[in-house]
Structures are given as structure tokens and as C-alpha cells.
Amino acid sequence: MGQHTIKVPDVGEGIAEVELTEWNVAIGDLVREDQVLAAVMTDKATVEIPSPSDGKVLWLGAAPGDKMAVGTALIRLEVAADGNSEAAAPVDLPEAPDPGPTPKPVPKTTPGPTADPTPAPAPEPPVAAAKPPLLPAGTAHLPRPEGERPMAAPSVRARAREAGIDLRRVSGSGPAGRIIHADLDRLSVAPDMVQPVAGYRRNSSVEQIKVIGLRRKIAEKMADANAHVAPITYVEEIDVTALEELRSALNKARRDDQPRLTLLPFLMRAMVRAIVDQPHLNARFDDEAGVIEQSGGVHIGIAAQTDAGLMVPVVRHAEARDLWDCAAELARVSDAAKTGSATREELGGSTITITSLGPLGGVMSTPIINRPEVAIIGVNKMAIRPVWNGSDFQPRKMMNLSSSFDHRVIDGWDAAVFVQKIRSLLETPALIFVER
């Protein structure tokens, strides 16, 4: 037997430090080759660390939320081969069970041998604390020991919470007993799994949740934008009735190999056309150097909500893409972000951003600029509203655009002209396709 130390890998050019976001194993677990041991994150890209061989987990080098330099020891396994560790580092193994008190000798009444030569029965070995039985995946068992937190993704926890399911009573079928959606799918709702609805009761509990991983990156980026940018938000109402009629017609006539069109590809093409007249809005502002980097290529970031948090995948060179190509690339990078497979290049380098909450978009919003960009276009929800046409009211599909601009380099007049140009293109969508 030997020990194999797995170090933090080089996850990208120029990356010297990563953040440990999650352990998928615990000390004492038996792991298989290629089983995911942990997840680390740099910028907004999450990388899973697989096991190079079968073995037993002896030591964990950090806690979730810790930052680790590339090349430092991450985890140590006991393996059947010789391993690669010259000397064993301190291993946090569970303490051995207490063997109990040493039996006392039987007192003698008279000198010489004891009256009864039959040896006393040996004390029974102590029994280690029993762990919850490993039941088939998706079945209930007795709660895990107090303080033992079941392993599950945030989306699984949210689903269980909504269903009233105590995850401590669910056996997971994922790696190292991780609870996955399939385990919840197999559950038949039973009285011992769902918490009964009781009367109103006080809840004085306080849970401390460490801000780590992507959530910490989002917090740092939002605080950075708030500290440096002087934003101005401009809201305009847009009649999208004609646009929605065109979108519906195009979707009905599309080929099988073409994606379904949403509003966003039309907005992307309208932004490209508006940027031709105002290229200084398609830029990044380096306030430390006092330089505006005006980009010829229009690289549009799309703020997307994922199970891990907010990400901004990028559709590169929208100026060179037609409506269908914009839709296809948007679907591809958004799916990559939601599944966690997006690369660093797909999550960075945007020059202007779109943010949309779809049907939850509200009447208006105040989008936070994706610094160092200087403009962000916010899409609010559509609604049928009565619109006066000069003689009577007519029902029209209306939508607000709530857009923010960095007022340090973009004047209010320029911001209004930009949004009005987008409005004219969306209200008369045929203009989007007219070559200039």
C-alpha cells in the first residue's frame, strides 16, 4: 500500500490560485478512478478534479471557500500501488473507538491459586457508533447524525425544501452518496418524509452561510461596479406588436435545423445597427489608465441565471451574425453556462451586455453595469396595454427597456439617442434587415 497526493492542477494559462468550492468526498471514503473528488473555481469557470486511481481518502487539504495555489496538495489517497508521497503528512483520521476500562483482577481470598480455575469470559469488544444504513437510492432512513450535512447541489436542496423533504433521510445514488435529482424523482411522498404542516410557531434559528465560489465572485464584482461606476438609467416603452407578429411567422417557417427565435436575437441585431452610429457605447473603460478601449467587434454578454448563480456567457462578433446565427450561438453559450461546461473564453471579453428576467422582468429595473463595460440593456416583461392612436385606444404588446450607462464617459443625450435608435428598429422590425 502507498499514498498518492493529488495537487491543485494548472487550470489555465496565467492562473496561480483557485478557490475550493466543494468536496464530493470525505475522509474514509473509498473512491474509484475518474470519480469526481472536488470542484475548484477560477474567475467564473468551475473545474472538477477527478481521482487518478482507486483508493481511500486519508486527508483533505482545505475547506470549501479556501483559496489554494496551483501545485499545492489538495487531497491524499491510500492506494494499492506505491503512490507518489515520500512521507505521510498529518492525516485527519477518525479517532479509534475507546476500548473501555481495563478489567480489574479478581481479588484472592487466600494465598495461592484462585478457588475457581475457570477463566472469566473476555469482555466483549466495544461497538462503534452505528452509521445510518445504506438503503437503496431514493429511500428513507433514520436521520443522519446531528451536524452531518447531506451532500447535494443547491438546486436539489431547493427542490427538497419546496417539497418538504428532509434530505437527512434520503440516501443518495451520486458519487460518495451525493443526493441527485433522480433520487428525489424516485421518492414516493411518504408521511415520514414530508414535514407536517403545523400551527404558527416561532423560529429563532440563525444559519450562517459562508459566501464562497461563484456567489463570492458575483458579490465582489457588484461591489466593484458600485464603487467605481457613476450610472445613469434610462427607461423607454416600446411597442413590440409588429416584432412579435414577425417572430411568430419566422418560427412557423423555420427549418428543422434552425433554432426557435426569441426576442433577444432581434434585440442583438438592433444593438449592432445602433452601435454603427455610436461606436463609443461598444467599449470598455480602464479608469485606472484613463483609457477607453472602443471595440470594432460587438461581443454581447447575456446575463443568465444558473443553479450556481449569475453568469454572463458571450456571443462574440454579433456584427458578423445574421438573426438565426445569433439565436443559435445564444442558445449554445447559454446552455454551456447553465450546465457548467462553459470555458473562460465563453464567459469573458464582452463589450456590451443584455440582461433579461423574461416573464419576471417587471415594469422597470436599474441594471448594474458589467464593469469595465459602459452600457447594459435591460429587458422588461411584455404586457398588453391600451395605447391611444389619436382617435381611440387599441390593445398593443408593450415592453420597457431599462438601460444603464456609465455617466463618466457616456452623456445622458448619447444614452437616450442609443435607446431611441433601438426602439425605432424594434417597432419597425423590417428595418433590422435593410442593408445600409
N, C-alpha and C positions, 0 to 999 in steps of 0.2 A: 504494500500500500504506500501511496505517496500523497503529497499535497500539490495542488495546482492553483496558482494565484492568477486571477483574471484582472487585468489592469484596464483603466479607462482608455478606450481606443481613440485614435485620431479620427474625429467625425467630420472633419472638413478642413480645407486649407486655411491656415491662419487662426484656427480655433485652439486656444490654450486652456480653456476652462469650460466645464459643463456643470449643469445643475442636476442632481439626482432627484427625479420626480416621483419614482415609485419602485418599490420592491415587489416582485412577484413570488418570492420565496422567503423562507425564514430559516433560522439556524436549526439544523437537524433534519431538514427536508432532503429527500432523495430526488435527484434531478436526472433527466435524460439529455442526451446530446441534442443540441439545437433547441432545447426548451428555453423560453424567454426568462431571464433571471431578473432583469431590471430595465427601467427606462430612464434615459437621460435627455436633457434638452439644452440646445444652444440657440440663441435668438428665439425663433418660433418653430424650429424643426425638432421633433421628438425622435429619438433613435432608441430602438430596442437592443439590448445586449443579450445574445444567446449563449448557451453553455457549449463549450467546445467538446465536452465529453460527459459520460455518465459519472455521477459522483454524489457525495453527501456534503451539504453546506456546513462548513465549520465556522466561518467568520464573515461578518458583513462590515465593510469599511466606512460606512457613512449612514446618515439618516435622511429620509426624504426632506428636501429643501436645502441640504448642504451643497456647497459648490466644491468641485474637485478638479484638480489639474490633470490634464491629459498625461497618462503614463503612471498615475498613482494606483495603488492596489485598491480594487473595488470589492472583490469577493474571493474567498478561498474555499476550495473544494477538496475533499478527500477522494482520491481516485485510485483505481486498481493498479495503474501503471506507476512509474517512478515519480511523475509530476515534474514541476519546474521550480519548486520552492526549496532553497538551500537550507533554510532554517524556519521553523514554525514561529509565526508571530503569535502574540497572545490571542487565544481563541475563546470567544464568549460562549462556552458550552453550558447547557443547563446543569445546575448543581446535582450531584448524585443524591439519591434518597438517603435520609438519615437511617442508619442501621438499627437505631434504638439503643436502650441502655444495655450494658454488659451484664449478663446473668450473674447473680451472686452465688457463691458456693453454698452448698447445704451445710449448715452447722453440724459438727460432730458432738455426740453426747458422751462418747467415751473415746479414749485413745485407741488408735488402730483403725482398721478399715470400717467403713460405714456398715450399719446393720443390713441395709438392703443393697446388694451389689447391682441391681438392675439399673442401668443408666437412665437418667431423666431424659424425657423427649427433648429433642433440639427445638429451640424457638423457631416459629415459622418466620420466613423472611418477610420483611415489610413489603406491603403492596404499594406501588407508586400510584399517585393520584390518577384516577381513570380519566381518559380523554373522551369526548363525545364520540360515539361510534360513527364510523364512516358508512353512511347509508347511501343507497342509490341516489344519483344526482337528481335534484329537484324534490327530495322528500324531506320531511321534517324530522328533527331530532331534538334532544334536550338542548337548552341554550348553551352556547359556548361559555367557558369560564369568564367570570367578570373581568373586564378590561381587554379581552381578546376581541379585536375588531375584525369582522369577516372581510375578506378581500373581494372587492367588486368595483367596477368602473362607476364614475359619477352618474351616468345615465341609468345604470342598473339600480343604484341606490335611490335615485329619484322615482323610478317606476315602482320599486318596492314600497317606498314611503307613501306614494299615492294610493297603492292597493292595500295599505295597512299590513304589509308582510314584515315580520321580524326576520332580518337576514341572519341573525344569530342562530336561527332554527332551520336554515337552509344549507344543504350540503352542495358544494359547487363541483361542477364537472370540468372546469377550466384548469389551466396549469397551476399546480400547487394548491388545488382546492378552490381556485378563484371562481366566484359565482358569476355566471354569464346570463344573457337574456334567455337562452334556451332552457336554463334551469327554472326560470320563472314561468316560461311557456308551459312546461310540463306540470306545473303545480296545479292541482285542483284545489280551489279555495276551500279550506277546511277551518272549522271553528278554532283549532289551536294555532292557526297561522295568522288569522286576522284579529286585530285587537278590537274588542267590543267597544261600541260607542257608549260612553258613559255620560253622566251629567257634567255640568260645568265644574272644573276643578282648577285650582291654582297650579301653575307650572313655574317653579322657581329655579329650574335648571339653567346653567350657563355653560355653553360649549365654546371652547377656544379652538379656532380653526386656523392653522398656520397657513399663511399666504405663500404658496410655492409655485414653481413651474410656470405655466403659461399665464395663470392669473396674476403672478407677481410681475411678469413682463408687461402685461396689459396695464397694471397699476403704475408701473414706472413710466411707461410711455405716455399715459394720460396725464400724470403729474408733470412730466417734462413739457408736454404741449401747453398745459395750463400755465406753467411758469414762464414760458418764453413767447407764446403767440398772443397777439392782440386781435382777437377775432371780431368780425362783423358778420351777422347772419341776415340774409335777405330771403324773404318768403314770397312766392308768386303762385297764383292759381292758374291752372292750365286746363283747357277743355280737351280731353283726350277721346272724345266720342269717335271722331274720324279715325284716329290711330287704332282704337280697339276694333273698329269695323275692318280695317286693313289687316290687322294682326290675325283676326279670326279667319278672313278669307285666305291669307297666306298659309295658315296652319292646315286648312282643309285641302289645299292644293299641294302641300309639300310632298316630297318623295320620301320613301321609307328610310333612306339613309340620311335624311335631314332632321335636325332636332326641332322640337316644338319651340316656337318663338314666345318669349315673354316680353314684357315692356323693356327690360334692360338693354337688349341689343339695339333697339330703336334709340334709346337714350344715349348709348355709347356712340352710335353713328352721328347723332345730333351734336354731341360734345366735340367730336372730331371736326365737324364742319364749323362749329363756333370757334374752335381754337385756331383755325386758319386765320381769322380776323384778329384774334387776341392771343398770340402765342405766349405772351408773358404769364398767362394763367396756367400753362402746362410747364411748371417749373418747380425747382427745389431751392430753398433759401438757406444757405450756410451763413447763419447770423454771426458765428464766431469769426469767419473770414470776411464777412461783409460782401458776399458774392452770391448772385442769383444764377443758378445753372438752368438755363432755358433749354428744354429738350426738344429735338426735332421729332423723335418718336413719341407717340401718345401711348403710354403704358398705364392702363386704367386698373387701379386696385378696386376690388369688390369686397366690401366688408361682409363676412359670412359668419354666422353663428354656428359653432360646433359643440359637441359634447364637452370638449376640453376648454372652450371659451371662444372669444372673438379672434378670428384670423382674417387676413387680407390677402387672398390669392390675387395674382396679377395677370391680366390679359395684355400681353405685350404686342406692340405695334398694331393697335386698333386702327390706325390710319391706313394700314395695308390690308384690312379685312373687310369683306362685304358683310351684309346683315347675317347671313347664315353662318359664315365663318366665325363671326363674333359670338353667335349663340353657341356653336359647338365648342369653341375654346373656353367660353364662360362655364359651360357645363363640366368640362373636363377638369379645370383647375379648382372649381368649387367642390367637385366630388373628391378630388385629391386632398383638399383641406379637411373635409368632413371625415374622411377615412384615415387621416393621419399619414398619408403617403406623399404629401407634397414636399418638394425639395426646397432648399433655401432660396434658389433662384426663382421658384414659383411663388414665394412668399415675400419677395422684396423687390425694390427697384421701381416702384410705381411713381408716376409723376402727377397723377390726379386721381381722386377716389370717389366712388359711388357708395353710399350707404342706404340700405332699404330694409325695413321691417315687414314688408309685404302687407298682408291684411291687418297687421298690428301697427301699421305705420302712424296712426294718429292723424290729427289735423295738421300739426306742425311739429318741428323739432329744432334743436340747436346743435347740429353735428359738430363734433370736435375734430379739428383739422389733423390729418395724419402727417404730422411734422416729420421731415422738413418740407413737405409739400405746402402749397399756398392756397389750395382750393379743394373743397369737398362738396359733392352734390347729394342732398338727402331727398329720398323719395318717400312721400307720404301716401296713405291709402286712397284708393279711388272710392268715390261715392256719387250716387245720382242726386243732383241738386237742381232746383228750379233756377233757370237762367233767363233774364229779361233780354229779348231780342229787338226791342223797340216798340213792339205792339202787344206782345203777350209773353207769358212765361212758358218755357219749354224744358222738359227733363233732359239734362245733359250729364255725361260722365265727366266728373271733375276730379282733379288731383292737384295737390300742392307740392311744389318743390321748395324744400328748406335747405339753403346752401350757405356755407360759411367760407370766409376768405380771410387771409392773413392781412390785416389792415396796415401792417408795417410796410408792405410792398404793393398791396392791391388797394386802389382807391374805391370808395363806395360807388362812384359813377361807373367804373370799369366792371365792377361786380354786377351791377344792375343791367348793363348792356349785354354782358355774357349770358345771364339768365334769360333776358328777353329774346335773345337770338335762339336759344334752346327752345323757348316757348313757341316761337313762330314756326320752327321746324316740326315740333311735335303736334301742333294744332293743324298744320298742313303737311302731313307726312310725305306726300309726293315729292316735296322739295328735298327730302333727305337723299333721294335717288337721282336728283338732277345734277349732272356734271357741270362744274363751273368753268 
